[in-house]
Amino acid sequence: MLTRRHIRVKVMQSLYSIEQTQSDNLDKEEKFLLYSIDQMYELFLINLQLLVEIRKHAADFLEKSQKKYLATSEEKDPNTKFINNEVLLLLEKNIELETEIERKKLNCWELDGEYVAILWEEIKKSELYSTYMSTKLSSFREDKDFVLDVFKEIIAPNDKLYEYIEDKKLTWIDDLPLVNTSIIKMLRKIKASYDETMTLPKLYKDIDDKKFATDIFKKTTLNGAEYAKEIDGKTPNWDQDRIAELDKAIIKMAICEFVKFPSIPVKVTINEYLEIAKEYSTPKSSIFINGILDKISKEYQESGKLNKVGRGLM
């Protein structure tokens, strides 16, 4: 689920926080970094569970409508296509999702059910829903396409849900695009042959990615003073105080990758941090950072300090 770029962003944020708080407890900061990354998986779980809760809310709504004293014929014999959506039922029965929600005590939709109701109302009044409910039967493919469209067009961009997530945990806003993309990828892969034992995406692709997170964090932190001198030498018209703290963190991480991570190509490192700078730092930061990293990489290559092995890594 996690991409290397998002790992880099999380580490960058941690390095920036350390600089702001002047913390010198590396073990504590590393634990907080991993905790912050784990929290992103909780956002994935609750957003996935949100689909389940919307189906439950719709089922409860239909049941109450049927019991009304003056129920209409439509209310007595409702179209149950939505609540019988096979993809939503698969998610509701999923053992791993249910276990993780219970284990982590992620009961936010029980406490804040009004957001489930808001999204259900948005779905009901949408053209997507009207088209889907125009018949009473559907194929698994139609069910899956409908859930995908609802998530992409109604749930993911919902302003009230965005505000709720921001209020719950500020760091989740940075995680939200990746989480939503991961949910969409998962929904696309669901097949009619799946059952309640369907596995969910894992937080880290493999053990190497988790190791990369801790390694880039520790190695950049421990060598930060040395990397700061490299920055000084490449910015004759700038003193350290004029360089944005976020830019310093980005440049230090890139230098660390140049010399401490032999398997990561120089071009990959530079491109990754330029994209991060464009999204998180000042408008001119990417140009400034590109100039410094270009100078440093060329100097390291000429001096033999660029620690890269394998073809195409320079």
C-alpha positions in Angstrom: 0.0 0.0 0.0 2.7 2.4 1.0 4.8 3.9 -1.8 8.5 4.8 -1.3 7.5 8.5 -2.0 5.0 8.4 0.9 7.6 6.9 3.1 10.0 9.7 2.2 7.2 12.3 3.0 6.7 10.8 6.4 10.4 10.8 7.2 10.7 14.4 5.9 7.8 15.5 8.2 9.6 13.8 11.2 12.9 15.4 10.4 11.1 18.8 10.2 9.4 18.2 13.5 12.7 17.3 15.2 14.3 20.5 13.9 11.4 22.5 15.3 11.3 20.8 18.7 15.1 20.4 18.9 14.5 16.8 20.1 17.6 14.7 20.6 15.8 11.4 21.5 16.3 9.4 18.3 14.6 6.2 19.6 11.5 8.2 20.7 11.3 10.0 17.3 11.8 6.8 15.4 8.9 5.1 17.3 6.7 8.1 16.6 7.6 7.9 12.9 6.5 4.3 12.7 3.4 5.1 14.8 2.5 7.9 12.3 2.9 5.5 9.4 0.7 2.9 11.2 -1.9 5.5 11.7 -2.3 5.8 8.0 -3.4 2.2 7.9 -6.1 2.9 10.4 -7.4 5.6 8.0 -7.5 2.9 5.3 -9.4 0.6 7.5 -12.0 3.2 8.6 -12.6 4.4 5.1 -13.1 0.9 3.9 -15.4 0.2 6.8 -17.3 3.3 5.9 -18.7 1.5 2.8 -19.9 -1.3 5.1 -21.6 1.2 7.5 -23.3 3.0 4.6 -24.8 -0.4 3.5 -25.9 -1.1 7.0 -27.5 2.3 7.3 -29.4 1.8 4.1 -30.6 -1.6 5.3 -31.8 -0.1 8.6 -33.6 2.6 6.7 -35.5 0.1 4.5 -36.4 -2.0 7.5 -37.8 1.0 9.4 -39.7 2.1 6.3 -41.4 -1.3 5.9 -42.6 -1.1 9.5 -44.2 2.4 9.1 -47.9 2.4 10.0 -48.8 4.0 6.7 -46.1 2.5 4.6 -46.5 2.9 0.8 -46.5 -0.1 -1.5 -42.9 0.9 -2.5 -41.9 0.9 1.1 -43.5 -2.4 1.8 -41.8 -4.0 -1.2 -38.6 -1.9 -1.7 -35.8 -2.4 -4.2 -33.1 -4.1 -2.2 -30.4 -4.0 -5.0 -28.2 -1.6 -3.0 -28.2 -3.5 0.3 -27.7 -6.7 -1.6 -24.7 -5.3 -3.5 -22.3 -8.3 -3.6 -19.2 -6.2 -3.2 -20.5 -4.4 -0.1 -21.6 -7.7 1.3 -18.1 -9.1 0.7 -16.6 -6.2 2.7 -19.1 -6.6 5.5 -18.3 -10.3 5.8 -14.6 -9.9 5.5 -12.9 -11.5 8.5 -9.7 -9.5 8.4 -11.4 -6.2 8.1 -13.8 -7.0 11.0 -10.9 -8.3 13.1 -8.7 -5.3 12.5 -11.5 -2.8 13.3 -12.2 -4.6 16.6 -8.6 -5.1 17.5 -7.7 -1.4 16.9 -11.1 -0.3 18.4 -11.9 1.8 15.4 -15.5 2.5 16.3 -15.6 6.1 14.9 -18.7 5.4 12.7 -20.6 4.2 15.7 -19.7 7.4 17.5 -20.1 9.7 14.5 -22.9 8.0 12.6 -24.2 11.3 11.2 -21.4 11.2 8.6 -22.6 7.8 7.4 -26.1 9.3 7.1 -24.8 12.3 5.2 -23.0 10.2 2.7 -26.0 7.9 2.3 -28.2 10.9 1.5 -25.6 12.1 -1.1 -25.6 8.6 -2.7 -29.4 8.4 -2.8 -29.9 11.7 -4.6 -27.1 11.0 -7.1 -27.7 10.1 -10.8 -25.4 7.1 -10.2 -27.8 5.7 -7.7 -30.9 6.4 -9.8 -29.3 4.6 -12.8 -28.2 1.6 -10.7 -31.5 1.3 -9.0 -33.5 1.4 -12.2 -33.5 -2.4 -12.2 -33.8 -4.9 -9.3 -31.1 -7.4 -10.4 -27.5 -6.9 -11.3 -24.3 -8.8 -12.1 -21.2 -8.8 -9.9 -19.5 -6.5 -12.5 -22.3 -3.9 -12.3 -22.2 -4.1 -8.5 -18.4 -3.5 -8.5 -18.5 -0.7 -11.0 -21.2 1.0 -9.0 -19.3 0.8 -5.7 -16.1 2.1 -7.5 -18.0 5.1 -9.0 -19.7 5.9 -5.7 -16.4 5.9 -3.8 -14.6 8.0 -6.5 -17.3 10.5 -7.2 -19.3 10.8 -3.9 -17.4 9.5 -0.9 -13.7 10.4 -1.6 -14.4 14.1 -2.6 -17.0 14.8 0.1 -16.1 18.0 1.9 -17.8 17.1 5.2 -15.9 13.8 5.3 -12.7 15.6 4.5 -13.3 18.1 7.4 -14.1 15.2 9.7 -10.9 13.3 8.9 -8.9 16.5 9.3 -10.4 17.1 12.8 -9.8 13.5 13.8 -6.1 13.5 12.9 -4.3 16.4 11.1 -1.7 14.1 9.5 -4.4 12.0 7.8 -5.0 14.8 5.3 -1.6 14.1 3.7 -2.4 10.4 3.8 -5.8 10.6 2.3 -5.0 10.6 -1.4 -2.8 7.5 -1.0 -5.4 5.7 1.1 -8.2 6.5 -1.3 -6.1 5.2 -4.2 -5.3 2.0 -2.3 -9.0 1.4 -1.7 -9.8 2.0 -5.4 -7.1 -0.5 -6.4 -8.4 -3.0 -3.9 -12.0 -2.7 -5.1 -10.9 -3.1 -8.7 -9.2 -6.4 -7.9 -12.2 -7.9 -6.1 -13.6 -10.9 -7.9 -16.9 -12.8 -7.6 -15.0 -15.9 -6.5 -13.7 -14.1 -3.3 -15.2 -14.9 0.1 -14.9 -13.7 3.6 -11.2 -14.8 3.8 -10.2 -12.2 1.2 -6.9 -10.6 2.3 -6.6 -6.8 2.6 -3.6 -4.9 1.3 -0.7 -4.7 3.7 0.8 -1.4 5.0 4.3 -2.1 3.7 4.9 -3.8 0.4 7.7 -5.9 2.0 10.2 -5.8 4.9 12.6 -3.8 2.7 10.2 -0.8 2.6 9.9 -0.7 6.4 13.6 -1.0 6.7 14.0 1.9 4.2 11.8 4.1 6.4 13.9 3.5 9.5 17.2 3.6 7.7 16.6 6.9 5.8 15.4 8.4 9.1 18.3 7.3 11.3 21.0 7.9 8.7 19.8 11.3 7.8 19.4 12.3 11.4 22.8 11.0 12.5 24.6 12.6 9.6 22.6 15.8 9.5 25.4 18.1 10.6 27.7 16.8 7.9 25.0 17.2 5.2 24.3 20.7 6.4 27.9 21.6 5.6 27.4 20.3 2.1 24.4 22.6 1.7 26.5 25.6 2.9 29.1 24.9 0.3 26.7 24.8 -2.6 24.7 28.0 -1.7 27.2 30.9 -1.7 24.5 33.5 -2.0 22.3 32.0 0.7 23.0 31.5 4.4 21.4 28.6 6.4 18.8 30.9 8.0 17.4 31.8 4.6 16.8 28.3 3.5 13.4 26.9 4.4 13.6 24.2 7.1 11.6 21.8 4.9 14.0 22.3 2.0 16.9 21.5 4.3 15.3 18.3 5.4 14.6 17.3 1.7 18.2 18.1 0.6 19.7 16.2 3.6 17.6 13.1 2.8 18.6 13.2 -0.9 22.3 13.5 0.1 21.8 10.5 2.5 20.4 8.5 -0.4 23.4 9.4 -2.6 25.9 8.0 -0.2 24.1 5.6 2.1 21.7 3.7 -0.3 23.8 2.1 -3.1 20.8 0.5 -4.9 18.8 3.7 -5.5 19.7 5.5 -8.7 20.7 9.2 -8.5 18.0 10.2 -11.0 15.3 8.4 -8.9 16.4 10.2 -5.8 16.5 13.6 -7.4 13.1 13.2 -9.1 11.4 11.9 -6.0 12.6 14.8 -3.8 11.8 17.4 -6.5 8.2 16.1 -6.6 8.0 16.2 -2.8 9.3 19.8 -2.8 6.7 20.8 -5.4 3.9 19.5 -3.3 5.0 20.4 0.2 7.4 23.4 0.0 7.6 26.9 -1.5 6.8 27.5 -5.2 10.6 28.0 -6.0 11.9 25.3 -3.8 12.1 22.6 -6.5 14.3 24.7 -8.7 16.5 25.6 -5.8 16.8 22.0 -4.6 17.4 20.7 -8.1 20.4 23.1 -8.5 21.9 22.0 -5.2 21.4 18.3 -5.8 22.7 18.4 -9.3 25.9 20.1 -8.1 26.4 17.7 -5.2 25.7 14.5 -7.3 28.2 15.6 -10.0 30.8 16.5 -7.4 30.3 13.2 -5.6 30.6 11.3 -8.9 33.9 13.0 -9.8 35.4 12.4 -6.4 34.2 8.8 -6.1 32.0 9.6 -3.1 28.8 8.7 -4.9 28.1 5.2 -3.5 26.2 3.4 -6.2 26.5 -0.2 -7.4 25.0 -1.8 -10.5 24.2 -0.6 -14.0 22.2 2.6 -14.6 22.4 3.8 -11.0 24.6 6.9 -11.6 
